[in-house]
Structure formats: C-alpha cells, structure tokens
Amino acid sequence: MDHSLVLAFSALGAAIGIGLAALGAAIGDGHAAAKMLEGTARQPEMGGKLLVNMLISVGLIESMPIIAAVIAIVLVFANPLI
C-alpha cells in the first residue's frame, strides 16, 4: 500500500475518532448535568453532594476525548503502520 494512502486513511480515522469521542462526551456531560439538576430539584439539601459527584463524573467523561486525541496524534504523526 502506498504511504500517502495510509496517511490519508490514518488522518480520516483520527478525525472520525476525535469527533465521535467529542460527541459521546457531550452527550454524557448533558446527561450527567440533567440528572444532577433533577436530583437537586427533588432534594435541595443534597445539592452540594450532587454537584461534587457530577463534577467528578464530568471529569471522568471528559477524559475520553483527551485519550482519543492522543491516539489520533499518534496515528497522524508517529504512525506505526508505515
């Protein structure tokens, strides 16, 4: 296979991977925030604990696109397939 074709498909795969990871993180963040607001509306005295748990969850959810970005950078700049 030609090197330029491998690089083109690697860049396409990296872009798709980052896009899907960002989409998944956005959906996860929205879901976590919605459930935290719902829980706070039901029990206002638990608002502080729910906020802390939501922030930890959002931090873990946001690690997914960061890992995808690192994998994409490896695919584009240090491609092991060449």
PDB file of N, CA, C and O in Angstrom, chain B, residues numbered from 101:
ATOM      1  N   MET B 101       0.833  -1.179   0.000  1.00  0.00           N
ATOM      2  CA  MET B 101       0.000   0.000   0.000  1.00  0.00           C
ATOM      3  C   MET B 101       0.879   1.245   0.000  1.00  0.00           C
ATOM      4  O   MET B 101       1.937   1.270   0.629  1.00  0.00           O
ATOM      5  N   ASP B 102       0.447   2.241  -0.687  1.00  0.00           N
ATOM      6  CA  ASP B 102       1.197   3.481  -0.791  1.00  0.00           C
ATOM      7  C   ASP B 102       1.167   4.235   0.539  1.00  0.00           C
ATOM      8  O   ASP B 102       0.160   4.219   1.246  1.00  0.00           O
ATOM      9  N   HIS B 103       2.284   4.897   0.876  1.00  0.00           N
ATOM     10  CA  HIS B 103       2.374   5.617   2.155  1.00  0.00           C
ATOM     11  C   HIS B 103       1.373   6.761   2.234  1.00  0.00           C
ATOM     12  O   HIS B 103       0.832   7.035   3.305  1.00  0.00           O
ATOM     13  N   SER B 104       1.124   7.420   1.130  1.00  0.00           N
ATOM     14  CA  SER B 104       0.182   8.544   1.169  1.00  0.00           C
ATOM     15  C   SER B 104      -1.241   8.065   1.438  1.00  0.00           C
ATOM     16  O   SER B 104      -2.018   8.759   2.093  1.00  0.00           O
ATOM     17  N   LEU B 105      -1.582   6.884   0.936  1.00  0.00           N
ATOM     18  CA  LEU B 105      -2.906   6.322   1.190  1.00  0.00           C
ATOM     19  C   LEU B 105      -3.062   5.943   2.666  1.00  0.00           C
ATOM     20  O   LEU B 105      -4.110   6.176   3.270  1.00  0.00           O
ATOM     21  N   VAL B 106      -2.012   5.360   3.233  1.00  0.00           N
ATOM     22  CA  VAL B 106      -2.041   5.009   4.656  1.00  0.00           C
ATOM     23  C   VAL B 106      -2.169   6.272   5.503  1.00  0.00           C
ATOM     24  O   VAL B 106      -2.940   6.299   6.462  1.00  0.00           O
ATOM     25  N   LEU B 107      -1.427   7.304   5.158  1.00  0.00           N
ATOM     26  CA  LEU B 107      -1.516   8.563   5.912  1.00  0.00           C
ATOM     27  C   LEU B 107      -2.890   9.214   5.769  1.00  0.00           C
ATOM     28  O   LEU B 107      -3.405   9.789   6.728  1.00  0.00           O
ATOM     29  N   ALA B 108      -3.480   9.129   4.589  1.00  0.00           N
ATOM     30  CA  ALA B 108      -4.806   9.708   4.377  1.00  0.00           C
ATOM     31  C   ALA B 108      -5.858   8.986   5.211  1.00  0.00           C
ATOM     32  O   ALA B 108      -6.689   9.625   5.855  1.00  0.00           O
ATOM     33  N   PHE B 109      -5.824   7.667   5.200  1.00  0.00           N
ATOM     34  CA  PHE B 109      -6.783   6.905   5.994  1.00  0.00           C
ATOM     35  C   PHE B 109      -6.538   7.072   7.490  1.00  0.00           C
ATOM     36  O   PHE B 109      -7.482   7.051   8.280  1.00  0.00           O
ATOM     37  N   SER B 110      -5.269   7.239   7.883  1.00  0.00           N
ATOM     38  CA  SER B 110      -4.966   7.487   9.291  1.00  0.00           C
ATOM     39  C   SER B 110      -5.526   8.827   9.741  1.00  0.00           C
ATOM     40  O   SER B 110      -6.083   8.936  10.834  1.00  0.00           O
ATOM     41  N   ALA B 111      -5.379   9.847   8.901  1.00  0.00           N
ATOM     42  CA  ALA B 111      -5.934  11.159   9.241  1.00  0.00           C
ATOM     43  C   ALA B 111      -7.454  11.111   9.285  1.00  0.00           C
ATOM     44  O   ALA B 111      -8.065  11.723  10.161  1.00  0.00           O
ATOM     45  N   LEU B 112      -8.074  10.392   8.351  1.00  0.00           N
ATOM     46  CA  LEU B 112      -9.521  10.254   8.357  1.00  0.00           C
ATOM     47  C   LEU B 112      -9.999   9.501   9.607  1.00  0.00           C
ATOM     48  O   LEU B 112     -10.985   9.892  10.231  1.00  0.00           O
ATOM     49  N   GLY B 113      -9.310   8.443   9.960  1.00  0.00           N
ATOM     50  CA  GLY B 113      -9.656   7.691  11.167  1.00  0.00           C
ATOM     51  C   GLY B 113      -9.470   8.520  12.428  1.00  0.00           C
ATOM     52  O   GLY B 113     -10.269   8.430  13.359  1.00  0.00           O
ATOM     53  N   ALA B 114      -8.413   9.327  12.458  1.00  0.00           N
ATOM     54  CA  ALA B 114      -8.179  10.197  13.614  1.00  0.00           C
ATOM     55  C   ALA B 114      -9.282  11.236  13.749  1.00  0.00           C
ATOM     56  O   ALA B 114      -9.751  11.508  14.854  1.00  0.00           O
ATOM     57  N   ALA B 115      -9.692  11.812  12.639  1.00  0.00           N
ATOM     58  CA  ALA B 115     -10.757  12.821  12.675  1.00  0.00           C
ATOM     59  C   ALA B 115     -12.083  12.212  13.108  1.00  0.00           C
ATOM     60  O   ALA B 115     -12.806  12.802  13.910  1.00  0.00           O
ATOM     61  N   ILE B 116     -12.403  11.050  12.588  1.00  0.00           N
ATOM     62  CA  ILE B 116     -13.650  10.384  12.972  1.00  0.00           C
ATOM     63  C   ILE B 116     -13.608   9.987  14.446  1.00  0.00           C
ATOM     64  O   ILE B 116     -14.600  10.131  15.161  1.00  0.00           O
ATOM     65  N   GLY B 117     -12.465   9.489  14.893  1.00  0.00           N
ATOM     66  CA  GLY B 117     -12.333   9.086  16.294  1.00  0.00           C
ATOM     67  C   GLY B 117     -12.495  10.244  17.254  1.00  0.00           C
ATOM     68  O   GLY B 117     -13.194  10.121  18.260  1.00  0.00           O
ATOM     69  N   ILE B 118     -11.855  11.377  16.955  1.00  0.00           N
ATOM     70  CA  ILE B 118     -11.988  12.545  17.821  1.00  0.00           C
ATOM     71  C   ILE B 118     -13.422  13.074  17.791  1.00  0.00           C
ATOM     72  O   ILE B 118     -13.968  13.467  18.822  1.00  0.00           O
ATOM     73  N   GLY B 119     -14.022  13.081  16.612  1.00  0.00           N
ATOM     74  CA  GLY B 119     -15.399  13.564  16.504  1.00  0.00           C
ATOM     75  C   GLY B 119     -16.383  12.713  17.294  1.00  0.00           C
ATOM     76  O   GLY B 119     -17.244  13.248  17.993  1.00  0.00           O
ATOM     77  N   LEU B 120     -16.262  11.399  17.189  1.00  0.00           N
ATOM     78  CA  LEU B 120     -17.159  10.519  17.937  1.00  0.00           C
ATOM     79  C   LEU B 120     -16.914  10.605  19.433  1.00  0.00           C
ATOM     80  O   LEU B 120     -17.861  10.545  20.217  1.00  0.00           O
ATOM     81  N   ALA B 121     -15.657  10.746  19.841  1.00  0.00           N
ATOM     82  CA  ALA B 121     -15.349  10.883  21.266  1.00  0.00           C
ATOM     83  C   ALA B 121     -15.921  12.184  21.818  1.00  0.00           C
ATOM     84  O   ALA B 121     -16.453  12.211  22.928  1.00  0.00           O
ATOM     85  N   ALA B 122     -15.811  13.258  21.046  1.00  0.00           N
ATOM     86  CA  ALA B 122     -16.369  14.541  21.496  1.00  0.00           C
ATOM     87  C   ALA B 122     -17.891  14.479  21.564  1.00  0.00           C
ATOM     88  O   ALA B 122     -18.493  15.025  22.488  1.00  0.00           O
ATOM     89  N   LEU B 123     -18.512  13.820  20.597  1.00  0.00           N
ATOM     90  CA  LEU B 123     -19.964  13.673  20.612  1.00  0.00           C
ATOM     91  C   LEU B 123     -20.414  12.849  21.823  1.00  0.00           C
ATOM     92  O   LEU B 123     -21.378  13.208  22.500  1.00  0.00           O
ATOM     93  N   GLY B 124     -19.726  11.770  22.084  1.00  0.00           N
ATOM     94  CA  GLY B 124     -20.061  10.945  23.244  1.00  0.00           C
ATOM     95  C   GLY B 124     -19.870  11.685  24.554  1.00  0.00           C
ATOM     96  O   GLY B 124     -20.682  11.548  25.468  1.00  0.00           O
ATOM     97  N   ALA B 125     -18.806  12.468  24.656  1.00  0.00           N
ATOM     98  CA  ALA B 125     -18.572  13.243  25.868  1.00  0.00           C
ATOM     99  C   ALA B 125     -19.630  14.318  26.049  1.00  0.00           C
ATOM    100  O   ALA B 125     -20.071  14.569  27.170  1.00  0.00           O
ATOM    101  N   ALA B 126     -20.039  14.952  24.970  1.00  0.00           N
ATOM    102  CA  ALA B 126     -21.086  15.982  25.064  1.00  0.00           C
ATOM    103  C   ALA B 126     -22.408  15.386  25.520  1.00  0.00           C
ATOM    104  O   ALA B 126     -23.105  15.981  26.342  1.00  0.00           O
ATOM    105  N   ILE B 127     -22.758  14.221  24.997  1.00  0.00           N
ATOM    106  CA  ILE B 127     -23.988  13.551  25.416  1.00  0.00           C
ATOM    107  C   ILE B 127     -23.891  13.137  26.876  1.00  0.00           C
ATOM    108  O   ILE B 127     -24.844  13.306  27.637  1.00  0.00           O
ATOM    109  N   GLY B 128     -22.749  12.597  27.269  1.00  0.00           N
ATOM    110  CA  GLY B 128     -22.554  12.183  28.662  1.00  0.00           C
ATOM    111  C   GLY B 128     -22.592  13.353  29.630  1.00  0.00           C
ATOM    112  O   GLY B 128     -23.184  13.251  30.704  1.00  0.00           O
ATOM    113  N   ASP B 129     -21.967  14.464  29.259  1.00  0.00           N
ATOM    114  CA  ASP B 129     -21.985  15.650  30.110  1.00  0.00           C
ATOM    115  C   ASP B 129     -23.396  16.197  30.270  1.00  0.00           C
ATOM    116  O   ASP B 129     -23.799  16.579  31.368  1.00  0.00           O
ATOM    117  N   GLY B 130     -24.139  16.232  29.179  1.00  0.00           N
ATOM    118  CA  GLY B 130     -25.515  16.711  29.241  1.00  0.00           C
ATOM    119  C   GLY B 130     -26.387  15.822  30.104  1.00  0.00           C
ATOM    120  O   GLY B 130     -27.219  16.307  30.871  1.00  0.00           O
ATOM    121  N   HIS B 131     -26.193  14.524  29.975  1.00  0.00           N
ATOM    122  CA  HIS B 131     -26.975  13.588  30.775  1.00  0.00           C
ATOM    123  C   HIS B 131     -26.636  13.718  32.260  1.00  0.00           C
ATOM    124  O   HIS B 131     -27.534  13.710  33.102  1.00  0.00           O
ATOM    125  N   ALA B 132     -25.353  13.838  32.587  1.00  0.00           N
ATOM    126  CA  ALA B 132     -24.939  13.982  33.985  1.00  0.00           C
ATOM    127  C   ALA B 132     -25.477  15.276  34.583  1.00  0.00           C
ATOM    128  O   ALA B 132     -25.952  15.281  35.719  1.00  0.00           O
ATOM    129  N   ALA B 133     -25.408  16.368  33.838  1.00  0.00           N
ATOM    130  CA  ALA B 133     -25.902  17.649  34.341  1.00  0.00           C
ATOM    131  C   ALA B 133     -27.418  17.617  34.515  1.00  0.00           C
ATOM    132  O   ALA B 133     -27.939  18.157  35.491  1.00  0.00           O
ATOM    133  N   ALA B 134     -28.123  16.996  33.587  1.00  0.00           N
ATOM    134  CA  ALA B 134     -29.579  16.915  33.691  1.00  0.00           C
ATOM    135  C   ALA B 134     -30.001  16.118  34.919  1.00  0.00           C
ATOM    136  O   ALA B 134     -30.929  16.505  35.630  1.00  0.00           O
ATOM    137  N   LYS B 135     -29.326  15.015  35.163  1.00  0.00           N
ATOM    138  CA  LYS B 135     -29.677  14.194  36.321  1.00  0.00           C
ATOM    139  C   LYS B 135     -29.316  14.887  37.628  1.00  0.00           C
ATOM    140  O   LYS B 135     -30.019  14.734  38.627  1.00  0.00           O
ATOM    141  N   MET B 136     -28.206  15.661  37.627  1.00  0.00           N
ATOM    142  CA  MET B 136     -27.844  16.405  38.831  1.00  0.00           C
ATOM    143  C   MET B 136     -28.888  17.474  39.124  1.00  0.00           C
ATOM    144  O   MET B 136     -29.280  17.656  40.276  1.00  0.00           O
ATOM    145  N   LEU B 137     -29.337  18.174  38.104  1.00  0.00           N
ATOM    146  CA  LEU B 137     -30.369  19.189  38.303  1.00  0.00           C
ATOM    147  C   LEU B 137     -31.694  18.563  38.740  1.00  0.00           C
ATOM    148  O   LEU B 137     -32.410  19.127  39.568  1.00  0.00           O
ATOM    149  N   GLU B 138     -32.008  17.421  38.192  1.00  0.00           N
ATOM    150  CA  GLU B 138     -33.225  16.716  38.597  1.00  0.00           C
ATOM    151  C   GLU B 138     -33.146  16.291  40.066  1.00  0.00           C
ATOM    152  O   GLU B 138     -34.113  16.428  40.815  1.00  0.00           O
ATOM    153  N   GLY B 139     -31.998  15.781  40.458  1.00  0.00           N
ATOM    154  CA  GLY B 139     -31.819  15.379  41.854  1.00  0.00           C
ATOM    155  C   GLY B 139     -31.844  16.563  42.803  1.00  0.00           C
ATOM    156  O   GLY B 139     -32.379  16.460  43.906  1.00  0.00           O
ATOM    157  N   THR B 140     -31.272  17.685  42.388  1.00  0.00           N
ATOM    158  CA  THR B 140     -31.295  18.885  43.222  1.00  0.00           C
ATOM    159  C   THR B 140     -32.707  19.443  43.338  1.00  0.00           C
ATOM    160  O   THR B 140     -33.084  19.964  44.388  1.00  0.00           O
ATOM    161  N   ALA B 141     -33.484  19.340  42.278  1.00  0.00           N
ATOM    162  CA  ALA B 141     -34.870  19.803  42.331  1.00  0.00           C
ATOM    163  C   ALA B 141     -35.704  18.936  43.274  1.00  0.00           C
ATOM    164  O   ALA B 141     -36.616  19.430  43.937  1.00  0.00           O
ATOM    165  N   ARG B 142     -35.387  17.644  43.330  1.00  0.00           N
ATOM    166  CA  ARG B 142     -36.138  16.746  44.201  1.00  0.00           C
ATOM    167  C   ARG B 142     -35.713  16.897  45.662  1.00  0.00           C
ATOM    168  O   ARG B 142     -36.557  16.901  46.558  1.00  0.00           O
ATOM    169  N   GLN B 143     -34.401  17.021  45.903  1.00  0.00           N
ATOM    170  CA  GLN B 143     -33.881  17.156  47.262  1.00  0.00           C
ATOM    171  C   GLN B 143     -32.851  18.284  47.290  1.00  0.00           C
ATOM    172  O   GLN B 143     -31.664  18.035  47.079  1.00  0.00           O
ATOM    173  N   PRO B 144     -33.278  19.500  47.542  1.00  0.00           N
ATOM    174  CA  PRO B 144     -32.360  20.643  47.503  1.00  0.00           C
ATOM    175  C   PRO B 144     -31.226  20.562  48.522  1.00  0.00           C
ATOM    176  O   PRO B 144     -30.153  21.120  48.290  1.00  0.00           O
ATOM    177  N   GLU B 145     -31.440  19.888  49.630  1.00  0.00           N
ATOM    178  CA  GLU B 145     -30.386  19.790  50.652  1.00  0.00           C
ATOM    179  C   GLU B 145     -29.219  18.915  50.206  1.00  0.00           C
ATOM    180  O   GLU B 145     -28.144  18.980  50.801  1.00  0.00           O
ATOM    181  N   MET B 146     -29.409  18.101  49.172  1.00  0.00           N
ATOM    182  CA  MET B 146     -28.333  17.254  48.647  1.00  0.00           C
ATOM    183  C   MET B 146     -27.585  17.918  47.492  1.00  0.00           C
ATOM    184  O   MET B 146     -26.747  17.283  46.851  1.00  0.00           O
ATOM    185  N   GLY B 147     -27.879  19.181  47.225  1.00  0.00           N
ATOM    186  CA  GLY B 147     -27.296  19.868  46.079  1.00  0.00           C
ATOM    187  C   GLY B 147     -25.777  19.876  46.084  1.00  0.00           C
ATOM    188  O   GLY B 147     -25.157  19.672  45.040  1.00  0.00           O
ATOM    189  N   GLY B 148     -25.165  20.109  47.242  1.00  0.00           N
ATOM    190  CA  GLY B 148     -23.705  20.155  47.316  1.00  0.00           C
ATOM    191  C   GLY B 148     -23.064  18.826  46.987  1.00  0.00           C
ATOM    192  O   GLY B 148     -22.105  18.771  46.217  1.00  0.00           O
ATOM    193  N   LYS B 149     -23.586  17.747  47.564  1.00  0.00           N
ATOM    194  CA  LYS B 149     -23.027  16.420  47.289  1.00  0.00           C
ATOM    195  C   LYS B 149     -23.245  16.015  45.831  1.00  0.00           C
ATOM    196  O   LYS B 149     -22.372  15.421  45.198  1.00  0.00           O
ATOM    197  N   LEU B 150     -24.414  16.347  45.320  1.00  0.00           N
ATOM    198  CA  LEU B 150     -24.685  16.020  43.915  1.00  0.00           C
ATOM    199  C   LEU B 150     -23.765  16.789  42.979  1.00  0.00           C
ATOM    200  O   LEU B 150     -23.312  16.253  41.968  1.00  0.00           O
ATOM    201  N   LEU B 151     -23.490  18.043  43.313  1.00  0.00           N
ATOM    202  CA  LEU B 151     -22.598  18.848  42.475  1.00  0.00           C
ATOM    203  C   LEU B 151     -21.192  18.265  42.460  1.00  0.00           C
ATOM    204  O   LEU B 151     -20.564  18.186  41.403  1.00  0.00           O
ATOM    205  N   VAL B 152     -20.697  17.861  43.614  1.00  0.00           N
ATOM    206  CA  VAL B 152     -19.354  17.272  43.686  1.00  0.00           C
ATOM    207  C   VAL B 152     -19.299  15.988  42.875  1.00  0.00           C
ATOM    208  O   VAL B 152     -18.360  15.772  42.108  1.00  0.00           O
ATOM    209  N   ASN B 153     -20.304  15.136  43.043  1.00  0.00           N
ATOM    210  CA  ASN B 153     -20.328  13.885  42.279  1.00  0.00           C
ATOM    211  C   ASN B 153     -20.457  14.137  40.778  1.00  0.00           C
ATOM    212  O   ASN B 153     -19.870  13.414  39.973  1.00  0.00           O
ATOM    213  N   MET B 154     -21.224  15.160  40.402  1.00  0.00           N
ATOM    214  CA  MET B 154     -21.361  15.475  38.982  1.00  0.00           C
ATOM    215  C   MET B 154     -20.035  15.980  38.410  1.00  0.00           C
ATOM    216  O   MET B 154     -19.656  15.606  37.300  1.00  0.00           O
ATOM    217  N   LEU B 155     -19.336  16.821  39.156  1.00  0.00           N
ATOM    218  CA  LEU B 155     -18.061  17.339  38.655  1.00  0.00           C
ATOM    219  C   LEU B 155     -17.027  16.225  38.498  1.00  0.00           C
ATOM    220  O   LEU B 155     -16.244  16.242  37.548  1.00  0.00           O
ATOM    221  N   ILE B 156     -17.014  15.269  39.409  1.00  0.00           N
ATOM    222  CA  ILE B 156     -16.111  14.126  39.269  1.00  0.00           C
ATOM    223  C   ILE B 156     -16.504  13.312  38.036  1.00  0.00           C
ATOM    224  O   ILE B 156     -15.641  12.894  37.263  1.00  0.00           O
ATOM    225  N   SER B 157     -17.804  13.088  37.854  1.00  0.00           N
ATOM    226  CA  SER B 157     -18.269  12.332  36.689  1.00  0.00           C
ATOM    227  C   SER B 157     -17.930  13.037  35.384  1.00  0.00           C
ATOM    228  O   SER B 157     -17.500  12.397  34.425  1.00  0.00           O
ATOM    229  N   VAL B 158     -18.121  14.352  35.343  1.00  0.00           N
ATOM    230  CA  VAL B 158     -17.811  15.111  34.129  1.00  0.00           C
ATOM    231  C   VAL B 158     -16.312  15.050  33.831  1.00  0.00           C
ATOM    232  O   VAL B 158     -15.910  14.959  32.671  1.00  0.00           O
ATOM    233  N   GLY B 159     -15.497  15.100  34.868  1.00  0.00           N
ATOM    234  CA  GLY B 159     -14.053  14.976  34.663  1.00  0.00           C
ATOM    235  C   GLY B 159     -13.677  13.633  34.073  1.00  0.00           C
ATOM    236  O   GLY B 159     -12.824  13.556  33.189  1.00  0.00           O
ATOM    237  N   LEU B 160     -14.313  12.566  34.559  1.00  0.00           N
ATOM    238  CA  LEU B 160     -14.033  11.239  34.010  1.00  0.00           C
ATOM    239  C   LEU B 160     -14.576  11.094  32.592  1.00  0.00           C
ATOM    240  O   LEU B 160     -13.951  10.458  31.744  1.00  0.00           O
ATOM    241  N   ILE B 161     -15.741  11.687  32.340  1.00  0.00           N
ATOM    242  CA  ILE B 161     -16.316  11.631  30.986  1.00  0.00           C
ATOM    243  C   ILE B 161     -15.430  12.390  30.010  1.00  0.00           C
ATOM    244  O   ILE B 161     -15.234  11.941  28.881  1.00  0.00           O
ATOM    245  N   GLU B 162     -14.894  13.527  30.424  1.00  0.00           N
ATOM    246  CA  GLU B 162     -14.060  14.346  29.538  1.00  0.00           C
ATOM    247  C   GLU B 162     -12.697  13.725  29.264  1.00  0.00           C
ATOM    248  O   GLU B 162     -11.992  14.173  28.361  1.00  0.00           O
ATOM    249  N   SER B 163     -12.309  12.698  30.028  1.00  0.00           N
ATOM    250  CA  SER B 163     -11.027  12.044  29.748  1.00  0.00           C
ATOM    251  C   SER B 163     -11.082  11.234  28.454  1.00  0.00           C
ATOM    252  O   SER B 163     -10.048  10.980  27.837  1.00  0.00           O
ATOM    253  N   MET B 164     -12.280  10.830  28.043  1.00  0.00           N
ATOM    254  CA  MET B 164     -12.416  10.037  26.819  1.00  0.00           C
ATOM    255  C   MET B 164     -11.950  10.789  25.573  1.00  0.00           C
ATOM    256  O   MET B 164     -11.173  10.227  24.802  1.00  0.00           O
ATOM    257  N   PRO B 165     -12.389  12.050  25.329  1.00  0.00           N
ATOM    258  CA  PRO B 165     -11.875  12.732  24.138  1.00  0.00           C
ATOM    259  C   PRO B 165     -10.393  13.081  24.234  1.00  0.00           C
ATOM    260  O   PRO B 165      -9.716  13.201  23.213  1.00  0.00           O
ATOM    261  N   ILE B 166      -9.891  13.242  25.446  1.00  0.00           N
ATOM    262  CA  ILE B 166      -8.453  13.509  25.585  1.00  0.00           C
ATOM    263  C   ILE B 166      -7.654  12.286  25.163  1.00  0.00           C
ATOM    264  O   ILE B 166      -6.657  12.413  24.451  1.00  0.00           O
ATOM    265  N   ILE B 167      -8.079  11.111  25.591  1.00  0.00           N
ATOM    266  CA  ILE B 167      -7.409   9.877  25.186  1.00  0.00           C
ATOM    267  C   ILE B 167      -7.541   9.674  23.682  1.00  0.00           C
ATOM    268  O   ILE B 167      -6.592   9.239  23.030  1.00  0.00           O
ATOM    269  N   ALA B 168      -8.709   9.984  23.126  1.00  0.00           N
ATOM    270  CA  ALA B 168      -8.902   9.864  21.678  1.00  0.00           C
ATOM    271  C   ALA B 168      -7.989  10.826  20.924  1.00  0.00           C
ATOM    272  O   ALA B 168      -7.469  10.485  19.862  1.00  0.00           O
ATOM    273  N   ALA B 169      -7.794  12.021  21.467  1.00  0.00           N
ATOM    274  CA  ALA B 169      -6.899  12.985  20.820  1.00  0.00           C
ATOM    275  C   ALA B 169      -5.454  12.491  20.844  1.00  0.00           C
ATOM    276  O   ALA B 169      -4.726  12.678  19.868  1.00  0.00           O
ATOM    277  N   VAL B 170      -5.031  11.871  21.926  1.00  0.00           N
ATOM    278  CA  VAL B 170      -3.668  11.328  22.000  1.00  0.00           C
ATOM    279  C   VAL B 170      -3.492  10.199  20.988  1.00  0.00           C
ATOM    280  O   VAL B 170      -2.469  10.131  20.306  1.00  0.00           O
ATOM    281  N   ILE B 171      -4.467   9.328  20.890  1.00  0.00           N
ATOM    282  CA  ILE B 171      -4.390   8.239  19.912  1.00  0.00           C
ATOM    283  C   ILE B 171      -4.380   8.802  18.491  1.00  0.00           C
ATOM    284  O   ILE B 171      -3.663   8.296  17.628  1.00  0.00           O
ATOM    285  N   ALA B 172      -5.174   9.846  18.246  1.00  0.00           N
ATOM    286  CA  ALA B 172      -5.204  10.463  16.917  1.00  0.00           C
ATOM    287  C   ALA B 172      -3.860  11.100  16.580  1.00  0.00           C
ATOM    288  O   ALA B 172      -3.392  10.998  15.446  1.00  0.00           O
ATOM    289  N   ILE B 173      -3.241  11.752  17.551  1.00  0.00           N
ATOM    290  CA  ILE B 173      -1.930  12.353  17.311  1.00  0.00           C
ATOM    291  C   ILE B 173      -0.898  11.276  16.993  1.00  0.00           C
ATOM    292  O   ILE B 173      -0.051  11.465  16.120  1.00  0.00           O
ATOM    293  N   VAL B 174      -0.968  10.151  17.695  1.00  0.00           N
ATOM    294  CA  VAL B 174      -0.051   9.044  17.398  1.00  0.00           C
ATOM    295  C   VAL B 174      -0.296   8.516  15.992  1.00  0.00           C
ATOM    296  O   VAL B 174       0.653   8.229  15.263  1.00  0.00           O
ATOM    297  N   LEU B 175      -1.567   8.384  15.603  1.00  0.00           N
ATOM    298  CA  LEU B 175      -1.874   7.884  14.259  1.00  0.00           C
ATOM    299  C   LEU B 175      -1.386   8.824  13.167  1.00  0.00           C
ATOM    300  O   LEU B 175      -0.952   8.373  12.107  1.00  0.00           O
ATOM    301  N   VAL B 176      -1.454  10.113  13.415  1.00  0.00           N
ATOM    302  CA  VAL B 176      -1.099  11.073  12.372  1.00  0.00           C
ATOM    303  C   VAL B 176       0.399  11.320  12.322  1.00  0.00           C
ATOM    304  O   VAL B 176       0.979  11.342  11.236  1.00  0.00           O
ATOM    305  N   PHE B 177       1.039  11.505  13.469  1.00  0.00           N
ATOM    306  CA  PHE B 177       2.445  11.925  13.468  1.00  0.00           C
ATOM    307  C   PHE B 177       3.442  10.806  13.685  1.00  0.00           C
ATOM    308  O   PHE B 177       4.552  10.882  13.158  1.00  0.00           O
ATOM    309  N   ALA B 178       3.100   9.771  14.436  1.00  0.00           N
ATOM    310  CA  ALA B 178       4.013   8.667  14.670  1.00  0.00           C
ATOM    311  C   ALA B 178       3.328   7.374  14.253  1.00  0.00           C
ATOM    312  O   ALA B 178       3.164   6.454  15.054  1.00  0.00           O
ATOM    313  N   ASN B 179       2.937   7.322  13.011  1.00  0.00           N
ATOM    314  CA  ASN B 179       2.103   6.233  12.503  1.00  0.00           C
ATOM    315  C   ASN B 179       2.859   4.904  12.551  1.00  0.00           C
ATOM    316  O   ASN B 179       3.894   4.754  11.901  1.00  0.00           O
ATOM    317  N   PRO B 180       2.345   3.942  13.318  1.00  0.00           N
ATOM    318  CA  PRO B 180       3.023   2.636  13.385  1.00  0.00           C
ATOM    319  C   PRO B 180       2.753   1.757  12.159  1.00  0.00           C
ATOM    320  O   PRO B 180       3.346   0.685  12.030  1.00  0.00           O
ATOM    321  N   LEU B 181       1.882   2.188  11.272  1.00  0.00           N
ATOM    322  CA  LEU B 181       1.535   1.389  10.099  1.00  0.00           C
ATOM    323  C   LEU B 181       2.461   1.613   8.912  1.00  0.00           C
ATOM    324  O   LEU B 181       2.387   0.893   7.916  1.00  0.00           O
ATOM    325  N   ILE B 182       3.324   2.601   9.018  1.00  0.00           N
ATOM    326  CA  ILE B 182       4.229   2.899   7.901  1.00  0.00           C
ATOM    327  C   ILE B 182       5.537   2.166   8.083  1.00  0.00           C
ATOM    328  O   ILE B 182       6.433   2.286   7.248  1.00  0.00           O
TER     329      ILE B 182
END
